[in-house]
C-alpha cells in the first residue's frame, strides 16, 4: 500500500545530507560555495531548521542537474504534512458547488490509492493532473533523464489511466492531448482523446491496474540506466539506496520489441516486489504512490546506475550483504519522497 499518512515526508535537507551531498564526495563548505549560499544557511538546511525557498531550489537544481520543481515538491510535501497537523481549521467551512454552477467541474477525489488508504479526500481537476504530467515530462528532459519523445508517464485518476500520447514533443503537448484509458475492465486498445497513447501503454496499464502501491509510472531512457540495460546487467546492492526500490537489487527485465505485450509481461515480472527495473536494451521504469514519488525514484535510479557504472570502470564494486541490506530496508520505511 501507499505511504502511511502519519509518517512525515522527508525534508529536502535529509535527502541532501544523507544521499545527494555524500555522493558528490565534496565537503559541505565547497557545496555551499558552489551554491552561492552561506555555510550557515546550508548547515541549517541540512539540519532541517530551514526550508528550501524557490531561489534555493533553482540553485540546487543547477548544481545537482535536476529541476527546481523536484526540490519544491519535496519541500511542499513536508510543509503540507506539518500544516495539516498544526493549523486549526475547525472554524473553516467546506463549500460545495451550487447546482448549475458553470465553472469547470471539480473532482473531489478519494479514489487514488494513497488517498483512500489515508482516509482523506483532496480537491483536484483532471486538467490539473494532465498539467502535472506535462510538467513532469518537461522535467524528465530538462534533467537529462530522457531525450526527445522516447519517455512516457501515466497517472491513475479514478478508474482511468491518464497517459502521455505517442510521439508528441513535450514542449508542444497540451492537457487535452493526454490520452485516457479505462482501468475498470479488461485491457483493450481503446482510449479517449485526439492522440493515441504511448506505445508502452500496456506496461503502464498493468502496473496501475494490479499494483496497489503505484498510482503513477515513469518510463524513460536515461543514459546510465540504459547503458547497464544494454549490458543486460541488474543493479546489485552496490549502494544502500538500492533499498529505495524495495529490495536488494534492481532487476533487468529481458528483451522484447518495444510496445509489445511480451515486453509488458517481462517488465511486470521484473517489478515483482520492486518499484523500479531496467528493460534490456531499452531503458527503465519507476513507479510510485503519486507522481512526485515516481519521479524521485526515477532520479535516484539514474544516480545509482551512474555510480555503479563508474565503480565498474574503477575495479570490482563491493556489494552490500543481505544482513546490511535488511537493516537498510527496515530503516527505509520512513525515508524518501512520500506518496501524496
C-alpha positions as CSV (number, residue, x, y, z in Angstrom):
1,X,0.0,0.0,0.0
2,X,1.0,3.7,-0.2
3,X,2.5,5.9,2.4
4,X,1.3,5.9,6.0
5,X,-0.3,9.3,6.4
6,X,1.1,9.6,9.9
7,X,4.6,9.4,8.6
8,X,6.2,12.7,8.0
9,X,7.6,13.2,4.4
10,X,11.3,13.6,4.0
11,X,12.7,17.1,4.5
12,X,14.9,18.1,1.5
13,X,17.7,18.7,4.0
14,X,17.7,15.0,4.9
15,X,17.9,14.0,1.3
16,X,20.8,16.3,0.7
17,X,22.6,15.3,4.0
18,X,22.1,11.5,3.6
19,X,22.4,10.9,-0.1
20,X,23.0,13.8,-2.5
21,X,26.0,15.5,-1.0
22,X,27.8,12.3,0.1
23,X,27.5,11.1,-3.5
24,X,29.5,14.1,-4.7
25,X,32.4,13.4,-2.4
26,X,32.8,17.2,-1.8
27,X,32.9,18.9,1.6
28,X,29.9,20.9,2.7
29,X,31.8,24.1,2.7
30,X,32.6,23.6,-1.0
31,X,28.9,22.7,-1.7
32,X,27.8,26.0,0.0
33,X,30.3,28.0,-2.1
34,X,29.1,26.4,-5.4
35,X,25.5,27.0,-4.4
36,X,26.2,30.6,-3.6
37,X,24.8,30.4,-0.1
38,X,26.4,30.8,3.3
39,X,27.8,27.8,5.1
40,X,25.4,28.6,8.0
41,X,22.4,28.5,5.6
42,X,23.5,25.2,4.2
43,X,24.1,23.9,7.8
44,X,20.6,25.0,8.8
45,X,19.1,23.3,5.7
46,X,20.9,20.0,6.3
47,X,19.8,20.2,9.9
48,X,16.2,20.6,8.7
49,X,15.9,24.0,10.5
50,X,15.1,26.0,7.4
51,X,13.2,25.3,4.2
52,X,14.1,25.2,0.5
53,X,12.9,28.5,-1.0
54,X,12.2,28.8,-4.7
55,X,15.5,30.7,-5.1
56,X,17.5,27.9,-3.3
57,X,15.5,25.3,-5.3
58,X,16.8,26.9,-8.5
59,X,20.4,26.8,-7.2
60,X,20.1,23.2,-6.1
61,X,18.7,22.2,-9.4
62,X,21.5,23.8,-11.3
63,X,24.2,22.3,-9.1
64,X,22.8,18.7,-9.0
65,X,21.5,18.6,-12.5
66,X,17.7,18.2,-11.9
67,X,14.8,20.6,-11.9
68,X,13.6,23.2,-9.4
69,X,10.3,21.5,-9.1
70,X,12.0,18.4,-7.8
71,X,13.1,20.3,-4.7
72,X,10.0,22.4,-4.4
73,X,7.7,19.3,-4.4
74,X,9.7,17.7,-1.6
75,X,9.6,20.8,0.5
76,X,5.9,21.3,-0.2
77,X,5.0,17.8,0.9
78,X,6.9,18.3,4.1
79,X,5.3,21.7,4.8
80,X,1.8,20.5,4.0
81,X,2.1,17.5,6.3
82,X,3.1,19.8,9.2
83,X,0.5,22.4,8.4
84,X,-2.3,19.8,8.3
85,X,-1.4,19.0,11.9
86,X,-0.7,22.5,13.2
87,X,-3.3,24.7,11.6
88,X,-6.7,24.9,13.3
89,X,-9.3,24.7,10.5
90,X,-12.3,23.8,12.7
91,X,-14.0,27.1,12.0
92,X,-13.5,26.9,8.3
93,X,-16.5,25.6,6.3
94,X,-16.2,23.3,3.3
95,X,-18.0,24.6,0.3
96,X,-19.7,22.6,-2.4
97,X,-20.5,23.7,-5.9
98,X,-24.1,25.1,-6.3
99,X,-26.4,23.2,-8.7
100,X,-26.0,24.6,-12.2
101,X,-22.7,26.3,-11.5
102,X,-21.0,27.0,-14.8
103,X,-17.4,26.8,-13.5
104,X,-15.3,23.8,-14.7
105,X,-16.1,20.6,-12.9
106,X,-14.1,20.0,-9.8
107,X,-13.5,16.4,-8.8
108,X,-13.4,15.7,-5.0
109,X,-11.4,12.6,-5.3
110,X,-10.5,9.9,-2.7
111,X,-10.1,7.2,-5.4
112,X,-6.3,7.4,-5.7
113,X,-4.9,4.6,-3.6
114,X,-2.7,6.8,-1.5
115,X,-5.7,9.0,-0.5
116,X,-8.1,6.1,0.1
117,X,-5.6,4.4,2.4
118,X,-5.2,7.7,4.3
119,X,-8.9,8.1,4.6
120,X,-8.9,11.6,3.2
121,X,-10.1,13.4,0.1
122,X,-8.5,16.2,-1.9
123,X,-9.8,18.6,-4.5
124,X,-8.3,18.4,-7.9
125,X,-9.5,18.6,-11.5
126,X,-8.5,16.1,-14.1
127,X,-7.0,19.0,-16.0
128,X,-4.7,19.7,-13.1
129,X,-3.4,16.1,-13.3
130,X,-2.9,16.4,-17.0
131,X,-0.8,19.5,-16.5
132,X,1.3,17.9,-13.8
133,X,2.0,15.0,-16.2
134,X,3.3,17.5,-18.8
135,X,5.4,19.4,-16.2
136,X,6.9,16.0,-15.2
137,X,7.7,15.2,-18.9
138,X,9.5,18.5,-19.3
139,X,11.4,17.8,-16.1
140,X,12.5,14.5,-17.5
141,X,14.1,16.1,-20.5
142,X,15.5,19.1,-18.5
143,X,17.3,16.8,-16.1
144,X,18.7,14.6,-18.8
145,X,16.7,11.6,-17.8
146,X,15.1,11.4,-21.2
147,X,15.7,12.6,-24.7
148,X,13.1,13.7,-27.3
149,X,9.8,11.9,-27.1
150,X,11.0,8.4,-26.0
151,X,9.8,8.6,-22.4
152,X,6.2,8.3,-21.1
153,X,4.3,9.0,-17.9
154,X,1.0,7.8,-16.6
155,X,-1.2,8.6,-13.6
156,X,-4.2,6.8,-12.2
157,X,-7.3,9.0,-11.8
158,X,-10.4,7.4,-10.5
159,X,-11.0,4.3,-12.8
160,X,-9.0,5.8,-15.7
161,X,-5.3,5.9,-16.7
162,X,-4.1,9.3,-18.0
163,X,-1.0,8.7,-20.2
164,X,1.2,10.7,-22.5
165,X,0.4,10.4,-26.2
166,X,2.7,8.7,-28.6
167,X,5.5,10.6,-30.5
168,X,4.5,14.0,-29.3
169,X,7.1,16.6,-28.3
170,X,6.7,17.6,-24.7
171,X,7.1,21.3,-25.5
172,X,4.0,21.0,-27.8
173,X,1.9,18.9,-25.5
174,X,-1.3,20.3,-24.1
175,X,-3.6,18.8,-21.4
176,X,-6.2,17.8,-24.0
177,X,-3.6,15.6,-25.8
178,X,-3.2,13.3,-22.8
179,X,-4.9,10.0,-23.6
180,X,-7.4,8.5,-21.1
181,X,-7.9,4.7,-20.9
182,X,-10.3,2.6,-18.9
183,X,-8.8,0.6,-15.9
184,X,-12.1,-0.9,-14.7
185,X,-12.3,-3.8,-17.1
186,X,-10.1,-5.8,-19.4
187,X,-7.0,-4.3,-21.2
188,X,-8.1,-3.1,-24.6
189,X,-6.6,-0.8,-27.3
190,X,-9.2,2.0,-26.8
191,X,-8.9,5.5,-25.5
192,X,-10.4,8.9,-25.2
193,X,-8.5,11.8,-26.7
194,X,-7.2,13.1,-30.0
195,X,-3.9,11.2,-30.0
196,X,-3.1,7.5,-29.4
197,X,-1.5,6.7,-26.1
198,X,2.2,5.9,-25.7
199,X,3.4,2.6,-27.4
200,X,4.3,1.3,-23.9
201,X,0.7,1.8,-22.6
202,X,0.5,-1.9,-21.7
203,X,3.2,-1.6,-19.1
204,X,1.5,1.4,-17.5
205,X,-1.9,-0.2,-17.7
206,X,-0.9,-3.4,-16.0
207,X,1.0,-1.6,-13.2
208,X,-1.8,0.8,-12.4
209,X,-4.3,-1.9,-12.6
210,X,-2.6,-4.5,-10.4
211,X,-0.2,-2.6,-8.1
212,X,-1.9,-1.0,-5.1
213,X,1.4,0.8,-4.2
214,X,1.6,2.6,-7.6
215,X,-0.6,5.4,-8.8
216,X,2.0,6.9,-11.2
217,X,4.5,5.3,-13.5
218,X,7.6,6.9,-15.3
219,X,9.3,5.2,-18.2
220,X,12.4,6.8,-19.7
221,X,15.8,6.1,-21.4
222,X,18.3,7.8,-19.1
223,X,22.0,7.3,-20.2
224,X,23.4,5.2,-17.3
225,X,20.3,3.1,-16.7
226,X,20.2,2.4,-20.4
227,X,23.9,1.6,-20.6
228,X,23.5,-1.1,-17.9
229,X,20.3,-2.3,-19.7
230,X,22.3,-2.7,-22.9
231,X,24.7,-4.9,-20.9
232,X,21.6,-6.7,-19.6
233,X,23.0,-6.1,-16.1
234,X,20.9,-5.8,-13.0
235,X,22.0,-3.3,-10.3
236,X,23.1,-5.1,-7.2
237,X,23.3,-3.7,-3.7
238,X,26.3,-1.5,-4.6
239,X,24.8,1.4,-2.6
240,X,22.4,1.4,0.3
241,X,20.0,3.5,-1.8
242,X,19.1,0.4,-3.8
243,X,16.7,-0.3,-0.9
244,X,14.6,2.7,-2.1
245,X,13.3,0.3,-4.8
246,X,12.1,-2.4,-2.4
247,X,14.8,-5.0,-2.3
248,X,18.4,-5.9,-2.6
249,X,18.7,-5.3,-6.3
250,X,17.1,-3.5,-9.3
251,X,16.4,-6.3,-11.8
252,X,16.9,-6.0,-15.6
253,X,13.9,-7.4,-17.5
254,X,14.6,-9.5,-20.6
255,X,14.3,-8.0,-24.1
256,X,11.3,-7.9,-26.4
257,X,10.1,-5.5,-29.0
258,X,9.0,-2.1,-27.7
259,X,5.3,-1.7,-27.2
260,X,4.7,-5.5,-27.2
261,X,2.5,-7.4,-24.8
262,X,5.5,-9.7,-24.3
263,X,7.7,-6.8,-23.1
264,X,4.9,-5.7,-20.7
265,X,4.8,-9.2,-19.1
266,X,8.6,-9.2,-18.8
267,X,8.5,-5.8,-17.1
268,X,5.8,-6.9,-14.7
269,X,7.9,-9.9,-13.7
270,X,11.0,-7.8,-13.1
271,X,8.9,-5.4,-10.9
272,X,7.6,-8.1,-8.6
273,X,8.2,-6.8,-5.0
274,X,10.1,-3.9,-6.6
275,X,9.2,-0.3,-7.6
276,X,11.7,0.1,-10.4
277,X,13.5,-2.0,-13.0
278,X,15.7,-1.8,-16.1
279,X,14.5,-3.0,-19.5
280,X,17.1,-4.8,-21.6
281,X,18.5,-2.8,-24.5
282,X,15.8,-0.2,-23.8
283,X,15.6,1.9,-20.6
284,X,14.0,1.9,-17.2
285,X,10.6,2.1,-15.3
286,X,9.9,3.6,-11.9
287,X,6.5,3.7,-10.1
288,X,5.3,5.5,-7.0
289,X,2.4,6.5,-4.9
290,X,1.9,9.7,-6.7
291,X,3.8,11.4,-9.5
292,X,6.3,13.1,-7.1
293,X,7.4,9.8,-5.7
294,X,7.7,8.1,-9.1
295,X,9.8,11.0,-10.4
296,X,12.0,10.8,-7.3
297,X,12.6,7.1,-7.8
298,X,13.5,7.7,-11.5
299,X,16.1,10.3,-10.4
300,X,17.5,8.1,-7.7
301,X,17.7,5.1,-10.1
302,X,19.7,7.0,-12.6
303,X,22.1,8.3,-9.9
304,X,22.7,4.8,-8.6
305,X,23.2,3.5,-12.2
306,X,25.8,6.2,-12.8
307,X,27.6,5.4,-9.5
308,X,27.6,1.7,-10.3
309,X,28.8,2.3,-13.9
310,X,31.7,4.5,-12.6
311,X,32.6,1.9,-9.9
312,X,32.8,-0.8,-12.6
313,X,35.3,1.3,-14.6
314,X,37.5,1.6,-11.5
315,X,37.5,-2.0,-10.4
316,X,35.3,-4.6,-8.7
317,X,32.5,-2.9,-6.7
318,X,32.0,-4.2,-3.2
319,X,28.4,-5.3,-2.8
320,X,26.5,-5.0,0.4
321,X,25.5,-8.2,2.1
322,X,21.9,-9.4,2.8
323,X,22.2,-8.5,6.5
324,X,23.4,-5.0,5.7
325,X,20.5,-4.5,3.2
326,X,18.0,-6.0,5.6
327,X,18.9,-3.3,8.2
328,X,18.7,-0.6,5.5
329,X,15.3,-1.9,4.2
330,X,14.0,-1.7,7.8
331,X,15.1,1.9,8.1
332,X,13.7,2.8,4.7
333,X,10.1,2.6,6.0
334,X,10.5,6.3,6.8
335,X,12.7,7.6,4.1
336,X,12.4,9.2,0.7
337,X,9.8,11.3,-1.1
338,X,6.4,10.3,0.3
339,X,3.4,9.4,-1.8
340,X,0.8,12.1,-1.8
